[in-house]
């Protein structure tokens, strides 16, 4: 799978330059504001699918998904996500991150099915390595990370939320969240499972994963999948307040504690990373799985029509 590693690295290199800590080029201020009007309180950069804004006075960045219609985790999206996260990690002014969506009613719909259907084995390997990279960077981030979930968040969208330190979800009877891969005939990989178990406990995770459950907001709160539920108009303020609470502690103590709590899960995935890629490629390439994905896409087309 070395080819997949090289391909992902090339994609990141083509998509943007990773600058050293505190380099103003990361944010591209000079290209957007006339001389004399540069803000000392905020910086921003935007790619096609993700917008990032950093409040330098508080050290908190907000990452906003903006990939219509449903913020699917395509290969391009995952590449931009990793680049954006890397830029923030390398900026000493940034200590906390809030992740949210600009798309109404959707946080993220999860992995882009088109990346897993009718493609070559090389493409599947590249795509899955990008999914792994997204999780490794977010779950292992030194920053305080808060998911401000302002819409439904199935499958891979749920994984992004689970990878954060704290999860706040908007109170809405139409929103759902969960790892529902089983409904699509797909098995959630072990590191999805481990992340889920660490949040909700073994028994709840076992039942939810086997049934491919999508939980309502009250259910998600009850089982510990989300930490807090708020009205939509209070979501951003609550997320900012939570990050501030976590940042009140000394960084080194919080970061070392986070690493201690998450190291075993991260190390387990890294030790089996190539095997996991091969397992995914073998699984997703099966005729039966391709047929299941085809049927699911047909069902989605009928719903739209």
Secondary structure, DSSP 8 states (H G I E B T S, - for coil): -HHHHHHHHHHHHHH-----TT-GGGTTGGGTS-TT---SSEEEEE-SSEEEEEETTTTEEEEEE--TTT-EE-HHHHHHHHHHHHHHHT-TT--EEEEEESSTEES--EE-GGGGSS--HHHHHHHHHHHHHHHHHHHT-SSEEEEEE-EEEETHHHHHHHHSSEEEEE--TT-EEE--GGGGT----HHHHHHHHHHH-HHHHHHHHHHT--EEHHHHHHHTSSSEEE-GGGHHHHHHHHHHHHHTS-HHHHHHHHHHHHHHHHHHHHHTHHHHHHHHHHHHTSHHHHHHHHHHHHHHHHHH-
